[in-house]
Amino acid sequence: MKNYILLVDKDENTLAVLVTALKHFYGGKIHQALSNEEAIKVVERNGEPEVILIDFQILTDIEHDLMQHLFQQKFFVPIIATSDDPQHQNLVNSYPMVSARLDKPVSAKAFSYIIKGVVTSPLVSPSHVPVKFTTLLTLPVAGCDAYIKLAQDNYIKVLNKGDSFTDADAANLKAKGFKELHVLASDCFSLLEEVEAALEKIPTAPGTAPDAGQTVMAIDALEEMQTLAKALGWSPELLEKTKKAVNKALKVLSKNQEILDILNQKLGDVNSPYTRHVGLLCYLTCALGSYFDWVGDSGKEKLVLVSMLHDLAVDEAIYHDINAWNAKASDFKDKAPEVVRYRMHTIEAAKKLHGVAVLPADVEQIILQHHEKADGRGFPRGISAARISHLATLFILIEDLVDCLSEDRTVDQGIEDFVIKGKEAYDNGNFKKFFEVIIRHISKKFPAA
């Protein structure tokens, strides 16, 4: 019996939005896949779906041909293809089973209108609709009230409209066994419209595209990253995801030409210590962030943004002797003007970014805290582990790893230095927990315990 809808898209945020839209009215099951190969497995397990929504780029995957599989099974399923490329207008003619096309980013309302016309499962009218944490994390503040579900028809409000919902909030709720929040059905589509606007690809004005591309190339050109990925045993898929996360962060930043111009200037030299530091951080924060369930796609995006922006107020010449400057800044007795100026660079960077609407919540806070230490001997505020946010803690650890991976040592030597340092420096709380997870995934030679 056809009792489910299959959604196929590489973007987990897109899938989360569409699932929320379906939960507003659809009474059947919903299955998701990130590729044709996964989609075929879903069909093999569950039989013929009522309808398939699929990204056109995935649809054209010849190696894992979903269309051929459906034909062999004699499953004649209505297919809705999504695309952000105007050249795909004629895809309906190329694929007879494609009955409709939607532009990306997909409008939840348009998608829902089409689905209601083709499904046979009963339609429902719930009082509340579940929303993934990752969906709420795309917004700087909540667009409506949100609730936890304790039992059937028993909801408790935990988030007010206008409040920020952070990764730490999501982590706390996950620790208590909650996987999602709920919003009133009447608020569902207005919330999704806000999310769609936040996720929408950013159009570039004439003349701005080369600048964004230049920055991506500066980071992407690091040959060292390929060597590091191989040494760490990363799959090509993981490396590709990190590249996409970097590009997505650049699209966010491209809304603010002033910030983008600064980055283009600072990252223009692919061989500079600054560019190397930023490039490695972008990749490593995203890749290692994948090993923490609570981070999610929005958390990885924030970590990549922080990687690009955290030292916005630092003179590049300082990077030639960065460890010495960090030691001086951690010594609050050192009042030399140049040391004080460097000690305050996290605050200066946060001030530059304050009010930049395109930046998600938490970015400023992570930047402010990225030189703090677990034992309270960092700067500029000298706060200890208990007062450092989850994402800032993870960023600090990964930046320490990058500092250990210097160009004059092998990857194994850098990891060994990181482990030796970490056993002493990260011996309690979240620092210890996160450190041990990182070590498990970057080395089998140097166990963390």
DOMAR-175476 format. One record per residue (C-alpha): y negated, x negated, z. Coordinates in Angstrom, 3 decimals. Last residue first. Layout:
<nodes>
NODE         yy         xx         zz
NODE          Y          X          Z
...
</nodes>
This chain:
<nodes>
NODE         yy         xx         zz
NODE     -7.990    -42.855     27.730
NODE    -10.100    -43.129     24.600
NODE     -7.312    -44.562     22.467
NODE     -8.269    -47.567     20.284
NODE     -5.862    -47.947     17.386
NODE     -5.551    -44.282     16.473
NODE     -9.182    -44.082     15.463
NODE    -11.816    -41.672     14.184
NODE    -10.462    -38.267     15.154
NODE     -9.156    -38.861     18.653
NODE    -12.237    -40.959     19.410
NODE    -14.579    -38.090     18.591
NODE    -12.680    -35.679     20.852
NODE    -12.746    -38.202     23.712
NODE    -16.488    -38.713     23.358
NODE    -17.119    -34.953     23.375
NODE    -15.315    -34.475     26.681
NODE    -16.826    -37.596     28.294
NODE    -20.375    -36.722     27.280
NODE    -19.795    -33.113     28.265
NODE    -19.211    -34.066     31.897
NODE    -18.231    -37.556     33.015
NODE    -17.437    -41.137     31.995
NODE    -19.562    -41.588     28.901
NODE    -21.212    -44.978     29.498
NODE    -18.231    -46.985     30.713
NODE    -15.489    -45.741     28.406
NODE    -18.119    -45.353     25.720
NODE    -19.067    -49.018     25.455
NODE    -15.464    -50.117     24.929
NODE    -14.828    -47.225     22.523
NODE    -17.981    -47.906     20.480
NODE    -17.201    -51.626     20.283
NODE    -13.679    -50.825     19.044
NODE    -15.116    -48.422     16.479
NODE    -17.459    -51.101     15.159
NODE    -14.685    -53.687     14.969
NODE    -12.439    -51.234     13.115
NODE    -15.223    -50.420     10.641
NODE    -15.715    -54.114      9.907
NODE    -18.786    -55.923     11.155
NODE    -21.987    -57.335      9.605
NODE    -23.193    -53.951      8.315
NODE    -23.407    -52.414     11.773
NODE    -21.067    -49.596     12.787
NODE    -21.947    -49.810     16.478
NODE    -25.376    -48.231     15.871
NODE    -23.660    -45.426     13.944
NODE    -21.381    -44.771     16.924
NODE    -24.394    -44.579     19.238
NODE    -25.912    -42.066     16.817
NODE    -22.688    -40.064     17.054
NODE    -22.829    -39.955     20.845
NODE    -26.507    -38.999     20.935
NODE    -25.925    -36.238     18.363
NODE    -23.074    -34.742     20.399
NODE    -25.204    -34.706     23.549
NODE    -28.133    -33.195     21.620
NODE    -25.833    -30.443     20.340
NODE    -24.604    -29.616     23.847
NODE    -28.066    -29.726     25.429
NODE    -29.098    -32.464     27.878
NODE    -29.945    -31.261     31.388
NODE    -26.544    -31.928     32.990
NODE    -26.302    -35.305     31.252
NODE    -29.367    -36.899     32.883
NODE    -33.112    -36.713     32.158
NODE    -35.223    -39.860     31.787
NODE    -38.122    -38.041     30.124
NODE    -38.923    -40.292     27.133
NODE    -36.404    -41.884     27.394
NODE    -32.949    -42.895     28.615
NODE    -31.790    -43.991     32.032
NODE    -30.666    -40.546     33.202
NODE    -26.977    -41.499     33.488
NODE    -25.915    -39.481     30.432
NODE    -28.684    -40.975     28.340
NODE    -31.812    -39.628     26.644
NODE    -32.819    -40.990     23.240
NODE    -31.941    -37.842     21.254
NODE    -33.584    -35.477     23.736
NODE    -36.846    -34.542     21.967
NODE    -35.087    -34.488     18.592
NODE    -32.381    -32.187     19.963
NODE    -35.026    -29.847     21.391
NODE    -36.988    -29.733     18.133
NODE    -33.870    -28.831     16.145
NODE    -32.695    -26.197     18.660
NODE    -33.759    -23.101     16.677
NODE    -33.726    -23.328     12.909
NODE    -36.390    -25.153     10.861
NODE    -37.974    -23.125      8.056
NODE    -40.865    -21.968     10.247
NODE    -42.380    -25.393     10.816
NODE    -44.302    -24.448     13.980
NODE    -43.580    -27.675     15.794
NODE    -42.298    -30.277     13.336
NODE    -45.114    -32.759     13.759
NODE    -45.090    -32.172     17.512
NODE    -41.325    -32.798     17.646
NODE    -41.813    -36.123     15.842
NODE    -44.582    -37.121     18.264
NODE    -42.415    -36.197     21.252
NODE    -39.524    -38.294     19.959
NODE    -41.949    -41.161     19.204
NODE    -43.224    -41.310     22.788
NODE    -41.257    -44.402     23.820
NODE    -42.431    -46.094     20.606
NODE    -46.087    -45.597     21.551
NODE    -45.397    -46.699     25.113
NODE    -43.765    -49.858     23.771
NODE    -46.698    -50.586     21.422
NODE    -49.178    -50.058     24.250
NODE    -47.302    -52.338     26.717
NODE    -46.524    -50.278     29.815
NODE    -43.067    -51.685     30.523
NODE    -42.199    -50.340     33.964
NODE    -40.514    -47.351     32.301
NODE    -37.789    -49.639     30.968
NODE    -35.927    -47.356     28.545
NODE    -38.601    -48.044     25.899
NODE    -37.944    -51.784     26.130
NODE    -34.204    -51.347     25.656
NODE    -34.755    -48.999     22.697
NODE    -37.106    -51.536     21.103
NODE    -34.528    -54.304     21.462
NODE    -31.848    -52.116     19.896
NODE    -34.112    -51.243     16.942
NODE    -34.761    -54.804     15.787
NODE    -34.954    -54.400     11.993
NODE    -35.393    -50.690     12.557
NODE    -38.868    -51.280     14.007
NODE    -40.171    -52.113     10.523
NODE    -39.565    -48.470      9.534
NODE    -42.394    -47.303     11.795
NODE    -41.069    -44.372     13.821
NODE    -42.692    -40.901     13.755
NODE    -40.044    -39.199     11.568
NODE    -37.311    -40.712     13.690
NODE    -35.404    -37.486     14.391
NODE    -36.061    -35.871     10.983
NODE    -33.136    -36.647      8.697
NODE    -30.450    -36.787     11.372
NODE    -32.039    -33.752     13.039
NODE    -31.602    -31.773      9.824
NODE    -27.976    -32.935      9.573
NODE    -27.334    -31.888     13.167
NODE    -28.965    -28.501     12.562
NODE    -26.801    -27.872      9.498
NODE    -23.713    -28.850     11.487
NODE    -24.685    -26.353     14.197
NODE    -25.183    -23.593     11.625
NODE    -21.785    -24.288     10.074
NODE    -19.933    -24.101     13.388
NODE    -20.585    -26.256     16.455
NODE    -18.382    -24.299     18.867
NODE    -15.196    -25.236     17.041
NODE    -15.830    -28.968     17.474
NODE    -13.921    -31.093     14.931
NODE    -16.308    -30.146     12.117
NODE    -19.141    -31.823     14.064
NODE    -17.439    -35.116     13.225
NODE    -18.011    -34.529      9.512
NODE    -21.538    -33.137      9.820
NODE    -22.781    -35.659     12.365
NODE    -21.075    -38.483     10.439
NODE    -22.531    -37.663      7.038
NODE    -26.133    -37.183      8.063
NODE    -25.952    -40.034     10.603
NODE    -24.677    -42.482      7.990
NODE    -27.548    -41.609      5.671
NODE    -30.208    -41.763      8.373
NODE    -29.128    -45.222      9.553
NODE    -28.734    -46.586      6.010
NODE    -32.128    -45.187      5.032
NODE    -33.765    -46.844      8.063
NODE    -32.000    -50.175      7.513
NODE    -33.440    -50.253      3.958
NODE    -31.160    -50.561      0.917
NODE    -31.679    -47.080     -0.535
NODE    -35.458    -47.580     -0.506
NODE    -37.051    -44.142     -1.021
NODE    -35.919    -42.773      2.326
NODE    -39.257    -43.111      4.137
NODE    -41.396    -41.982      1.201
NODE    -39.099    -39.143      0.195
NODE    -38.860    -38.085      3.828
NODE    -42.640    -37.963      4.238
NODE    -43.002    -35.963      1.005
NODE    -40.351    -33.486      2.190
NODE    -42.185    -32.954      5.485
NODE    -45.450    -32.207      3.649
NODE    -43.700    -30.049      1.033
NODE    -42.281    -27.632      3.591
NODE    -39.923    -25.220      1.843
NODE    -38.001    -28.245      0.591
NODE    -36.763    -28.777      4.146
NODE    -34.253    -25.942      3.934
NODE    -33.096    -27.108      0.516
NODE    -32.704    -30.608      1.910
NODE    -30.481    -29.236      4.681
NODE    -28.316    -27.540      2.057
NODE    -27.982    -30.799      0.132
NODE    -26.869    -32.623      3.272
NODE    -24.363    -29.869      4.064
NODE    -23.031    -30.049      0.502
NODE    -22.461    -33.788      0.854
NODE    -20.644    -33.227      4.144
NODE    -18.433    -30.618      2.506
NODE    -17.537    -33.054     -0.269
NODE    -16.501    -35.657      2.291
NODE    -14.275    -33.112      4.013
NODE    -12.671    -32.088      0.710
NODE    -12.076    -35.719     -0.302
NODE    -10.057    -36.063      2.932
NODE    -11.382    -38.348      5.632
NODE     -9.035    -41.122      6.738
NODE    -11.601    -42.997      8.816
NODE    -11.316    -46.115      6.641
NODE    -11.662    -44.023      3.464
NODE    -14.756    -42.251      4.759
NODE    -16.263    -45.575      5.833
NODE    -15.738    -47.116      2.418
NODE    -17.270    -44.087      0.696
NODE    -20.206    -44.137      3.099
NODE    -20.822    -47.829      2.464
NODE    -21.666    -46.980     -1.134
NODE    -24.834    -45.375      0.183
NODE    -26.259    -43.726     -2.914
NODE    -25.971    -40.214     -1.471
NODE    -28.798    -40.763      0.995
NODE    -31.291    -42.031     -1.555
NODE    -29.924    -39.622     -4.145
NODE    -30.570    -36.643     -1.882
NODE    -34.116    -37.860     -1.306
NODE    -34.781    -38.289     -5.028
NODE    -33.372    -34.845     -5.743
NODE    -35.870    -33.264     -3.388
NODE    -38.714    -35.150     -5.067
NODE    -37.421    -34.317     -8.548
NODE    -37.431    -30.581     -7.672
NODE    -41.058    -30.449     -6.554
NODE    -42.836    -30.667     -9.897
NODE    -42.797    -26.986    -10.715
NODE    -42.197    -24.972     -7.521
NODE    -38.755    -25.028     -6.014
NODE    -36.858    -21.852     -5.268
NODE    -35.047    -21.869     -1.925
NODE    -31.508    -20.565     -1.957
NODE    -31.249    -17.550      0.298
NODE    -29.603    -18.159      3.659
NODE    -32.627    -17.195      5.762
NODE    -33.452    -14.229      3.512
NODE    -29.818    -13.103      3.663
NODE    -29.924    -13.315      7.463
NODE    -33.022    -11.124      7.609
NODE    -31.409     -8.611      5.243
NODE    -28.279     -8.707      7.401
NODE    -30.286     -7.683     10.456
NODE    -31.844     -4.750      8.589
NODE    -28.344     -3.860      7.405
NODE    -26.767     -3.691     10.862
NODE    -29.515     -2.155     12.988
NODE    -28.275      1.465     12.700
NODE    -24.727      0.269     13.331
NODE    -25.908     -1.089     16.669
NODE    -25.109     -4.763     17.017
NODE    -21.976     -6.483     18.268
NODE    -21.327    -10.067     19.323
NODE    -18.468    -12.295     18.241
NODE    -15.564    -14.439     19.414
NODE    -15.707    -13.671     23.132
NODE    -13.179    -15.330     25.445
NODE    -15.458    -16.523     28.240
NODE    -15.565    -20.049     26.823
NODE    -16.554    -18.509     23.498
NODE    -19.533    -16.827     25.195
NODE    -20.697    -20.106     26.701
NODE    -20.302    -21.934     23.382
NODE    -22.323    -19.256     21.553
NODE    -25.139    -19.508     24.088
NODE    -25.071    -23.319     23.791
NODE    -25.261    -22.991     20.006
NODE    -28.447    -20.979     20.459
NODE    -29.511    -17.336     20.252
NODE    -33.282    -17.013     20.552
NODE    -34.727    -13.777     21.928
NODE    -36.839    -11.533     19.673
NODE    -34.547     -8.513     19.983
NODE    -32.727     -8.769     23.281
NODE    -29.375    -10.460     23.764
NODE    -26.626     -9.701     26.295
NODE    -26.419     -5.891     26.026
NODE    -23.181     -4.511     27.417
NODE    -20.796     -2.428     25.290
NODE    -18.020     -0.065     26.387
NODE    -16.966      2.292     23.578
NODE    -13.477      0.696     23.508
NODE    -13.544     -2.212     25.927
NODE    -15.741     -5.111     26.991
NODE    -17.704     -5.463     23.758
NODE    -20.603     -7.885     24.010
NODE    -23.984     -6.683     22.783
NODE    -26.867     -7.629     20.526
NODE    -30.436     -6.306     20.309
NODE    -32.180     -6.848     16.992
NODE    -33.588     -9.561     14.736
NODE    -32.487    -12.293     17.131
NODE    -34.672    -15.391     16.960
NODE    -34.655    -18.526     14.797
NODE    -31.980    -16.896     12.593
NODE    -28.928    -18.645     11.129
NODE    -27.320    -18.640     14.575
NODE    -26.800    -14.872     14.416
NODE    -24.493    -15.234     11.415
NODE    -22.604    -18.152     12.977
NODE    -21.952    -16.080     16.100
NODE    -20.138    -13.542     13.939
NODE    -21.399     -9.945     13.987
NODE    -19.290     -6.931     15.010
NODE    -20.692     -3.465     14.209
NODE    -21.520     -0.811     16.794
NODE    -21.448      3.009     16.729
NODE    -18.720      2.987     14.088
NODE    -18.840      5.351     11.085
NODE    -15.604      4.934      9.122
NODE    -14.546      5.217      5.485
NODE    -10.890      5.880      4.806
NODE     -9.090      3.472      2.495
NODE     -9.429      4.445     -1.173
NODE    -11.874      1.764     -2.258
NODE    -13.781      1.767     -5.566
NODE    -17.129      3.521     -5.080
NODE    -17.666      2.432     -1.479
NODE    -17.279     -1.173     -2.604
NODE    -20.134     -0.908     -5.106
NODE    -22.629      0.451     -2.564
NODE    -21.508     -2.088      0.055
NODE    -22.179     -5.023     -2.286
NODE    -25.624     -3.682     -3.156
NODE    -26.467     -3.273      0.543
NODE    -25.060     -6.659      1.565
NODE    -27.130     -8.336     -1.169
NODE    -25.224    -11.334     -2.477
NODE    -27.126    -14.620     -2.660
NODE    -26.007    -14.670     -5.354
NODE    -26.151    -12.143     -8.190
NODE    -23.445     -9.502     -8.317
NODE    -21.093     -8.839    -11.216
NODE    -18.834     -5.845    -11.791
NODE    -15.503     -4.871    -13.334
NODE    -13.918     -8.286    -13.669
NODE    -10.337     -7.607    -14.782
NODE    -11.301     -8.186    -18.433
NODE    -12.424    -11.769    -17.720
NODE    -14.451    -13.252    -20.570
NODE    -16.340    -10.018    -21.304
NODE    -17.320     -9.577    -17.660
NODE    -18.344    -13.270    -17.600
NODE    -21.183    -12.582    -20.011
NODE    -23.978    -12.945    -17.465
NODE    -22.574    -16.317    -16.320
NODE    -25.458    -18.206    -17.893
NODE    -27.779    -16.678    -15.263
NODE    -26.106    -18.917    -12.633
NODE    -26.128    -17.723     -9.009
NODE    -22.762    -16.005     -9.363
NODE    -20.617    -13.319     -7.792
NODE    -17.623    -11.655     -9.422
NODE    -16.405     -8.224     -8.364
NODE    -12.757     -7.694     -9.263
NODE    -10.891     -4.397     -9.594
NODE     -7.197     -5.148     -9.053
NODE     -4.494     -4.790    -11.676
NODE     -1.594     -6.276     -9.725
NODE      1.293     -6.705    -12.173
NODE      2.576     -9.629    -10.061
NODE      2.293    -11.927    -13.082
NODE     -1.191    -10.575    -13.786
NODE     -2.333    -11.196    -10.211
NODE     -1.034    -14.785    -10.364
NODE     -2.755    -15.399    -13.704
NODE     -6.058    -14.144    -12.330
NODE     -5.685    -16.314     -9.208
NODE     -5.282    -19.457    -11.312
NODE     -4.886    -22.472     -9.016
NODE     -5.314    -25.444    -11.352
NODE     -7.552    -23.452    -13.690
NODE    -10.335    -22.786    -11.176
NODE    -12.598    -20.374    -13.104
NODE    -12.594    -17.734    -10.341
NODE    -13.754    -20.319     -7.838
NODE    -16.954    -20.949     -9.809
NODE    -17.347    -17.179    -10.283
NODE    -17.386    -16.501     -6.547
NODE    -14.916    -13.765     -5.689
NODE    -14.941    -10.172     -4.440
NODE    -11.477     -8.671     -4.705
NODE    -10.643     -4.960     -4.491
NODE     -7.933     -2.736     -3.067
NODE     -5.654     -5.671     -2.371
NODE     -2.072     -6.006     -3.691
NODE      0.448     -7.620     -1.382
NODE     -0.237     -9.045      2.058
NODE      1.506    -12.406      2.265
NODE      1.520    -13.347     -1.430
NODE     -2.018    -11.974     -1.838
NODE     -3.289    -14.123      1.037
NODE     -1.498    -17.174     -0.382
NODE     -3.155    -16.608     -3.766
NODE     -6.552    -16.416     -2.058
NODE     -5.977    -19.732     -0.281
NODE     -5.277    -21.450     -3.612
NODE     -8.219    -19.714     -5.249
NODE    -10.497    -21.148     -2.565
NODE    -12.348    -20.361      0.686
NODE    -10.330    -17.245      1.513
NODE    -11.041    -14.110      3.550
NODE     -9.041    -11.009      4.446
NODE    -10.481     -7.638      5.478
NODE     -8.333     -4.749      6.705
NODE     -9.082     -1.084      6.051
NODE    -11.594      1.312      7.626
NODE    -14.694      0.194      5.727
NODE    -18.090      1.515      6.861
NODE    -20.126     -0.947      8.932
NODE    -17.238     -3.413      9.143
NODE    -17.810     -4.064      5.444
NODE    -21.369     -5.313      5.984
NODE    -20.222     -7.582      8.839
NODE    -17.496     -9.016      6.606
NODE    -20.056     -9.625      3.857
NODE    -22.354    -11.577      6.167
NODE    -19.492    -13.723      7.515
NODE    -18.255    -14.494      3.996
NODE    -21.691    -15.679      2.928
NODE    -21.931    -17.906      6.000
NODE    -18.479    -19.345      5.251
NODE    -19.621    -20.544      1.819
NODE    -16.691    -21.426     -0.431
NODE    -16.188    -17.783     -1.396
NODE    -13.263    -15.389     -1.761
NODE    -13.313    -11.957     -0.092
NODE    -10.112     -9.870     -0.258
NODE    -10.252     -6.194      0.697
NODE     -7.328     -4.506      2.429
NODE     -5.146     -1.411      2.483
NODE     -3.464     -1.231     -0.901
NODE      0.000      0.000      0.000
</nodes>
